[in-house]
Amino acid sequence: MKYWVSLFFVLFLMACCRSFAQQDVATAKKMQLLGEYGPYRANNDLLHYTLTVRVNPEDQSIAGDNQVRFRMLEDGQRIQLDLAQELAIDKVLYRGKPAKVTREEESFFVDVPRVMRKGSVQTLDVFYSGHPRKAGRFGGMSYEKDSAGKPWVFTACEGNGARVWWPNKDQWKDEPQQGVDLRVSAPNGLMDVSNGRLLGHRDLHDGYTQWNWRVTYPINNYDVTLNVGNYVHWNDKPLGKLTIDFYAKPEDLEKAKAQFVQARPMLEIFNKKIGEYAFVRDGYKLVQVPYAGMEHQSAVAYGNGFENSYHGGDWTGVGISPRFDFIIIHESGHEWFGNAITAADPGDMWIHEGWCTYAEDIYVEGRWGKDDAIKYVNGYKKKVKNQRPVLGPRGQDREPRDEDQYFKGALFLNTLRSVVDDDAKWYAGIHAYYEHFKYKTILTEDVVSFWNKYTGRDLTPIFNEYLRHAALPKLDLKFDDAAGTVQYRWDAEEAGFNMPVKAGDPQHWTLLHPTAAWQTMRAKRDSFKVAEDLYYIDVVKQ
């Protein structure tokens, strides 16, 4: 009996191992298909999407089609698109006739019967339907009800990919250069709020109303959104040519009106200190949602409970967060960093999150001055783990595994400001950086190249130390009390790291230029300080 039990157990373990191995292979294949910019992605350039969908809250389904317009970059008969496995591809039409479709994991390949020539503009019409999965921190695509019991359907799919609810070329590298048209049909009595400008709505005479929105700028796929619910609309007076619109639930209208007044001064500060809002034709909207928030382009999602800081409390713990609504400021900051300037790969997501977290600091400085801004950003130090590099691996369908891209990213930018050591030049540089990369997808190497050229200095070792290594640079100090001197050097992982740092008397800082070699200066232990609020470093005293 023991023999058979043992044999059964061994066979069971073998079956489990085989199953896990098969799952690992399938997962790796899916990550490869989604993460790599393979030949059937690289052979075309996105131009435009026309997404037509019908949302059915009763059975929590979606159905529609996406007309994908693209320009061929080389001759070919196949392109790669993506759609979650829970959703069916009903058919794909090319020039009005069915095309061959091959599905692999969450990608699919479309083969057409004739060669699409280099330079030609082509269109595929992808019809699909099904029940989207609810997944991830904010749901992916969720069917819920508001406090009055009315349907509330929304999308938030940055981590899961836009493929969870519509077929598209689901990568960051290629955005539809001519924008997106969204035609969202919702049950009568409900409104859809999506990206861009509302062109109008019409009764379909079947219990549904179609809401038509137009985006006229490049847009990241995960930024495309729908919000179907019982909304009330109002607006603020335009900021120049920029319209400012708000959408909230009727039961929350008064709280929303009181809280959303923070949007206008935020827009004014960012316009002044970073550069003009990039999506003026499409307007700016703030839309109430039942999750924390998301940077959906020109339709920023808000769910912070109409209170300051982040879900109340003190987000950075230094007494400044309670002065403003974190979600309004942070998610709107992504209109500049993340939406206007977009990372080409999720591994470089600090280009979104580090810069946007630093935009909070720009806002604080615009409202309350530099001293409070320095205090605010330093409050983020306790949130940093320093366990792995800020930059993640490229070509993989995954985001960095911790939040150092946010907090360490912002603290690095505060450090970079101190390296520039000229506030006027720093803000002029931010403006130049924004204007240079606006509407583009970029990598960290592009960021480094820009700042090297702008400052006329080789800042590459500094960028590398903070972004490509986990540990902070250490400023080693050795005091000789008898001689009245201190020796100093950098202990850093990046070869050639030689970041200048202010130290000595806080009333009259001395700018040191440490390297990996020991240097000596006259100093007294008790009065020698390092400007640790200006640089994110470890100071080790002996």
C-alpha positions in Angstrom: 0.0 0.0 0.0 2.8 2.4 0.9 4.4 1.6 -2.5 1.3 2.6 -4.4 0.8 5.8 -2.3 4.5 6.7 -2.9 4.1 6.0 -6.6 0.9 8.0 -6.8 2.7 10.9 -5.1 5.7 10.8 -7.4 3.4 10.7 -10.5 1.4 13.6 -9.0 4.5 15.7 -8.5 5.7 14.9 -12.1 2.3 16.0 -13.5 2.4 19.2 -11.4 6.0 19.9 -12.6 5.0 19.3 -16.2 2.0 21.5 -15.8 4.0 24.3 -14.2 6.7 23.9 -16.9 4.0 24.2 -19.6 2.6 27.3 -17.9 6.1 28.8 -17.7 6.6 28.2 -21.4 3.2 29.7 -22.3 3.9 32.7 -20.1 7.3 33.3 -21.6 5.9 33.0 -25.1 3.1 35.5 -24.3 5.7 37.9 -22.8 7.9 37.6 -25.8 5.0 38.2 -28.3 3.8 41.2 -26.3 7.1 42.6 -25.3 9.3 42.4 -28.3 8.9 44.8 -31.2 8.9 41.9 -33.6 9.1 42.0 -37.4 5.3 42.3 -37.9 5.1 45.2 -35.6 8.2 46.9 -37.0 7.1 46.7 -40.6 4.3 49.3 -40.1 3.7 52.7 -38.5 0.4 53.4 -36.8 -1.6 56.3 -38.2 -5.2 56.2 -36.7 -7.7 54.1 -34.9 -11.5 54.3 -35.4 -12.9 52.3 -32.4 -16.6 51.6 -32.4 -17.9 49.7 -29.4 -21.2 48.9 -27.7 -21.1 48.5 -23.9 -23.7 46.2 -22.3 -23.8 46.6 -18.6 -26.5 43.9 -18.2 -24.4 41.0 -19.3 -21.0 42.8 -18.8 -20.0 42.4 -22.4 -18.5 44.5 -25.2 -18.8 44.3 -29.0 -17.4 46.4 -31.8 -14.8 46.9 -34.3 -11.5 48.8 -34.7 -10.4 50.2 -38.0 -6.6 50.2 -37.8 -4.9 52.5 -40.3 -1.2 52.2 -40.8 1.6 52.9 -43.3 3.8 50.1 -44.4 7.5 50.7 -43.7 8.5 47.7 -45.9 6.8 45.3 -48.3 4.8 42.7 -46.4 1.6 40.6 -46.1 1.4 40.2 -42.3 1.1 42.4 -39.3 0.8 41.7 -35.6 -1.9 43.1 -33.3 -3.1 42.1 -29.8 -6.3 41.2 -28.0 -6.9 39.4 -24.7 -7.8 35.8 -25.0 -11.2 36.3 -23.3 -12.4 38.3 -26.3 -13.3 36.7 -29.6 -12.1 38.0 -33.0 -15.3 37.6 -35.0 -13.6 38.6 -38.3 -10.9 40.8 -39.8 -11.6 42.6 -43.1 -9.1 43.8 -45.6 -10.5 45.8 -48.4 -13.9 44.5 -47.5 -12.9 40.8 -47.6 -12.0 38.4 -44.8 -8.3 38.1 -44.0 -6.6 35.2 -42.4 -6.2 35.4 -38.6 -3.8 33.4 -36.5 -4.0 33.8 -32.7 -1.0 33.2 -30.4 -1.5 33.8 -26.7 -2.7 37.4 -26.5 -1.4 38.5 -29.9 -2.8 37.7 -33.3 -1.4 37.9 -36.8 -3.3 39.1 -39.8 -2.3 37.8 -43.3 -3.6 39.5 -46.4 -3.8 38.0 -49.9 -1.7 40.7 -51.6 1.6 42.4 -50.8 1.2 45.7 -49.0 3.9 47.9 -50.5 6.3 50.0 -48.6 4.9 53.5 -48.2 1.3 52.5 -48.8 -1.5 53.3 -46.4 -3.5 50.3 -45.4 -6.6 49.6 -43.2 -7.7 46.5 -41.3 -11.1 46.3 -39.7 -11.1 44.1 -36.7 -14.5 42.9 -35.3 -14.6 41.5 -31.9 -16.8 40.7 -28.9 -16.9 39.1 -25.5 -16.7 39.6 -21.8 -13.6 41.6 -20.8 -11.7 40.3 -17.7 -11.6 42.4 -14.7 -7.9 42.4 -13.7 -5.2 44.5 -12.1 -5.2 47.3 -9.6 -7.8 49.4 -11.3 -9.8 46.7 -13.0 -8.8 46.7 -16.7 -12.4 47.0 -17.8 -15.0 47.0 -15.0 -18.7 46.9 -14.8 -19.9 48.3 -11.5 -22.8 50.3 -10.1 -22.8 53.8 -8.5 -24.3 54.7 -5.1 -27.7 55.2 -6.8 -27.5 51.7 -8.3 -26.9 52.8 -11.9 -24.4 51.2 -14.1 -20.8 52.6 -14.0 -18.5 51.1 -16.6 -14.9 52.2 -16.9 -11.5 51.2 -18.2 -8.0 51.6 -16.6 -5.5 49.3 -18.2 -2.0 50.7 -18.0 -0.6 47.6 -16.3 -2.8 45.1 -18.2 -2.5 46.6 -21.6 -5.3 48.1 -23.7 -5.8 44.7 -25.3 -8.0 43.7 -22.3 -10.9 45.6 -23.9 -10.0 46.5 -27.6 -7.8 45.1 -30.4 -4.7 47.2 -31.1 -1.0 47.3 -31.5 -0.5 47.1 -27.8 3.0 48.6 -27.3 4.3 52.0 -26.2 6.7 52.5 -29.0 4.2 53.2 -31.8 1.3 55.6 -31.2 -1.4 56.5 -33.8 0.1 59.7 -35.1 -3.3 61.1 -36.3 -5.2 60.1 -33.2 -8.3 58.1 -32.5 -12.0 58.3 -33.1 -14.1 56.7 -30.4 -17.8 55.8 -30.9 -19.1 54.4 -27.7 -22.7 53.2 -27.5 -24.2 53.1 -24.0 -27.7 52.4 -22.7 -30.0 55.5 -22.9 -29.8 57.6 -19.8 -26.1 57.0 -19.4 -23.2 59.1 -20.8 -19.8 58.1 -22.1 -16.9 60.3 -21.3 -13.8 59.5 -23.4 -10.7 61.1 -24.7 -10.6 64.2 -26.9 -13.4 66.4 -28.1 -17.0 65.5 -27.9 -18.4 65.6 -31.5 -21.9 64.9 -30.4 -24.2 62.0 -29.6 -27.2 60.4 -31.3 -30.0 58.1 -30.3 -29.7 54.7 -32.0 -33.4 54.0 -31.4 -32.7 50.6 -29.9 -32.2 51.6 -26.3 -28.7 52.9 -26.9 -27.1 56.3 -27.5 -23.8 56.6 -29.3 -21.3 59.1 -28.0 -18.7 60.3 -30.5 -15.3 61.6 -29.4 -12.2 62.6 -31.4 -8.5 62.6 -30.4 -6.4 64.6 -32.8 -3.0 64.0 -31.3 -0.8 60.8 -30.8 -2.0 58.8 -27.9 -0.7 55.8 -25.9 -3.0 52.8 -26.2 -3.5 52.5 -22.5 -4.6 56.1 -22.3 -7.6 55.4 -24.5 -10.6 55.2 -22.2 -14.3 55.0 -21.8 -16.3 56.0 -18.7 -20.0 55.1 -19.0 -22.2 56.3 -16.2 -24.7 58.9 -14.9 -22.5 62.0 -15.2 -23.1 65.7 -14.7 -21.0 68.1 -16.8 -19.8 71.6 -16.0 -16.8 73.7 -17.0 -14.4 76.4 -16.0 -13.6 79.4 -18.2 -11.1 78.5 -20.9 -7.4 79.0 -20.2 -6.5 80.8 -23.4 -7.7 78.3 -26.1 -7.7 75.4 -23.6 -11.2 74.3 -22.5 -11.5 72.9 -19.0 -14.4 70.4 -18.4 -15.5 68.4 -15.4 -17.6 65.3 -15.0 -18.9 63.9 -11.7 -21.8 62.0 -10.3 -24.9 64.0 -9.3 -24.7 63.0 -5.7 -21.1 64.2 -5.5 -21.6 67.4 -7.6 -21.0 70.0 -4.8 -18.0 68.2 -3.4 -16.6 67.8 -6.9 -17.1 71.5 -7.7 -15.3 72.5 -4.5 -12.3 70.1 -5.2 -11.9 70.5 -8.9 -11.1 74.2 -8.6 -7.6 73.0 -8.0 -7.2 72.1 -11.7 -7.0 75.6 -13.1 -4.0 76.9 -11.0 -2.3 73.6 -11.6 -2.6 74.0 -15.4 -1.3 77.6 -15.1 1.7 76.5 -13.1 2.6 73.6 -15.4 2.1 75.8 -18.5 4.5 78.4 -17.1 7.2 76.1 -15.6 7.1 73.2 -18.0 5.5 74.3 -21.2 2.1 74.8 -22.8 -0.4 71.9 -22.4 0.2 69.6 -25.3 -3.4 68.7 -26.2 -5.2 72.1 -26.6 -7.4 71.0 -29.5 -8.7 68.1 -27.4 -9.1 70.1 -24.2 -8.6 69.1 -20.6 -11.2 67.0 -18.7 -11.3 65.7 -15.1 -13.6 62.7 -14.8 -14.8 61.1 -11.5 -14.1 57.4 -11.3 -14.5 54.7 -8.5 -10.7 54.0 -8.4 -7.8 56.2 -7.3 -7.0 57.8 -10.7 -5.3 57.4 -14.0 -3.6 59.7 -16.6 -6.0 59.1 -19.5 -5.0 61.7 -22.0 -7.3 64.7 -22.0 -9.7 62.8 -19.8 -7.9 62.5 -16.5 -9.5 60.0 -14.1 -10.1 61.1 -10.5 -11.1 59.0 -7.5 -9.5 60.5 -4.5 -12.7 61.0 -2.5 -12.7 64.8 -2.9 -10.0 65.4 -0.2 -6.5 66.6 -0.2 -3.3 64.6 -0.1 -3.7 60.9 -1.1 -6.8 59.3 0.5 -6.3 61.8 3.3 -3.4 61.8 5.8 0.0 63.2 4.8 1.3 61.5 1.7 5.0 62.6 2.1 4.8 63.1 5.8 6.3 66.7 5.9 3.1 68.7 6.3 2.7 69.9 2.6 0.6 67.1 1.0 -2.6 68.1 2.9 -2.5 71.5 1.1 -3.5 70.0 -2.3 -5.3 67.0 -3.9 -2.5 64.6 -4.9 -4.5 62.8 -7.6 -5.5 66.0 -9.4 -1.9 67.2 -9.5 -0.1 63.9 -10.1 -2.4 62.4 -12.8 -2.7 65.7 -14.6 1.1 66.0 -14.5 1.2 63.0 -16.7 -0.3 65.1 -19.5 3.2 66.5 -19.7 5.3 63.5 -18.6 3.9 60.2 -19.9 1.3 61.4 -22.4 3.1 64.3 -24.2 6.5 62.6 -23.6 6.2 58.8 -23.6 8.6 56.1 -22.9 9.1 53.7 -25.8 9.4 50.7 -23.5 7.9 50.0 -20.0 11.4 49.3 -18.7 12.0 53.1 -19.1 8.8 54.0 -17.2 10.7 56.4 -14.9 10.4 58.8 -17.9 6.7 58.8 -17.0 6.6 58.3 -13.3 9.9 59.9 -12.1 9.3 63.0 -14.1 5.6 63.2 -13.1 6.4 62.7 -9.4 8.9 65.6 -9.8 6.0 67.6 -11.4 4.3 67.5 -8.0 7.4 69.3 -6.7 7.2 71.8 -9.6 3.6 72.5 -8.5 4.5 72.9 -4.9 7.3 75.3 -5.8 4.9 77.3 -8.0 2.4 77.6 -5.2 4.5 77.9 -2.1 8.1 78.4 -3.1 11.4 76.5 -3.4 12.0 75.8 0.3 8.7 73.9 0.5 9.4 72.1 -2.8 12.8 70.8 -1.4 11.1 69.8 1.8 8.3 68.0 -0.2 10.5 66.0 -2.5 12.8 64.9 0.4 9.7 63.4 2.1 9.8 60.7 -0.6 13.1 59.3 0.7 11.4 57.0 3.2 9.4 55.4 0.3 12.5 54.4 -1.7 13.7 50.8 -1.5 17.0 50.9 -3.5 16.8 47.1 -4.0 17.0 47.1 -7.8 17.7 49.5 -10.6 15.1 52.1 -11.6 15.4 50.9 -15.2 13.8 47.6 -15.9 14.6 45.1 -18.7 13.4 46.1 -22.1 11.4 44.0 -24.6 9.2 42.5 -21.9 5.5 43.0 -21.2 5.9 44.1 -17.7 6.5 47.2 -15.7 9.3 47.7 -13.1 8.5 45.7 -10.0 8.6 48.5 -7.3 7.9 52.2 -7.0 11.5 53.5 -7.1 10.7 54.7 -10.6 8.4 57.2 -9.0 10.2 58.3 -5.8 13.9 57.6 -6.6 13.2 59.1 -10.0 11.9 62.3 -8.5 14.8 62.5 -6.0 17.3 61.9 -8.8 15.8 64.9 -10.7 16.1 67.0 -7.6 19.7 65.9 -7.5 20.2 66.7 -11.2 18.8 70.2 -10.5 21.5 70.7 -7.8 24.1 69.5 -10.3 22.9 72.1 -12.8 23.0 74.6 -9.9 21.2 77.3 -11.7 17.5 77.5 -11.2 16.8 79.7 -14.3 18.9 77.3 -16.4 17.2 74.3 -14.8 13.7 75.4 -15.7 14.7 76.6 -19.1 16.1 73.1 -19.6 12.9 71.4 -18.5 11.0 73.6 -21.0 13.5 72.7 -23.7 13.3 69.0 -22.8 9.5 69.1 -23.0 9.4 70.9 -26.3 12.1 68.7 -27.9 10.4 65.4 -27.0 6.7 66.4 -27.1 4.5 63.9 -29.0 7.5 61.4 -29.2 8.3 58.1 -27.7 11.8 58.0 -26.2 14.3 55.9 -24.2 16.5 56.8 -21.3 19.5 57.2 -23.7 17.5 60.1 -25.4 17.0 61.8 -22.0 20.7 61.5 -21.2 21.8 62.8 -24.6 19.5 65.8 -24.3 20.8 66.9 -20.9 24.4 66.2 -21.8 24.0 68.5 -24.8 22.0 71.1 -22.9 24.4 71.4 -20.0 27.6 70.9 -22.1 28.7 68.3 -19.6 29.0 64.5 -19.6 26.3 63.6 -17.1 26.1 60.0 -18.3 27.8 58.5 -15.2 25.4 60.4 -12.9 22.3 59.1 -14.8 23.8 55.6 -14.9 24.5 55.6 -11.1 21.0 56.5 -10.2 19.1 54.6 -12.9 21.1 51.5 -13.7 22.3 50.6 -10.2 20.3 49.8 -7.1 22.4 51.3 -4.4 22.9 55.0 -3.7 26.3 56.6 -4.2 28.1 56.9 -0.8 30.1 60.0 0.1 32.8 58.6 2.4 34.2 61.1 4.9 37.2 60.5 7.2 37.8 63.2 9.8 41.2 63.8 11.4 40.3 65.9 14.4 43.9 66.5 15.4 44.8 67.9 12.0 41.4 69.6 11.5 40.9 68.0 8.1 38.4 65.7 6.3 39.1 63.3 3.5 36.3 62.6 1.1 35.6 60.4 -1.9 32.7 58.7 -3.8 32.0 55.0 -3.3 29.8 54.4 -6.3 29.0 51.5 -8.6 29.3 53.5 -11.8 32.8 53.9 -13.0 33.8 57.5 -13.5 31.1 58.8 -11.1 32.2 62.3 -10.1 29.1 64.2 -9.2 29.8 67.6 -7.5 28.3 68.1 -4.1 27.9 71.0 -1.7 29.4 70.6 1.7 31.0 72.4 4.6 29.3 75.5 6.1 25.6 75.6 5.2 25.7 79.4 5.2 28.5 79.3 2.6 28.6 76.0 0.9 31.8 74.7 -0.7 31.3 72.9 -4.0 33.3 69.7 -3.8 34.3 67.6 -6.7 34.8 64.1 -5.2 36.0 61.1 -7.3 36.8 57.6 -6.4 40.2 58.8 -5.0 40.6 60.4 -1.6 40.9 64.2 -1.4 41.5 66.3 1.6 40.2 69.7 2.8 40.3 71.6 6.1 37.2 71.0 8.2 35.9 70.5 11.7 33.8 67.5 12.3 31.1 69.4 14.3 30.5 72.1 11.8 31.0 70.1 8.6 27.6 69.4 6.8 26.5 68.0 3.5 23.6 69.4 1.6 21.7 66.1 1.8 18.4 67.8 0.9 19.8 68.8 -2.4 21.3 65.4 -3.3 20.0 61.9 -2.9 23.1 60.3 -1.4 24.3 58.3 1.5 26.9 60.1 3.7 29.2 57.8 5.7 31.3 59.5 8.4 34.3 58.0 10.1 
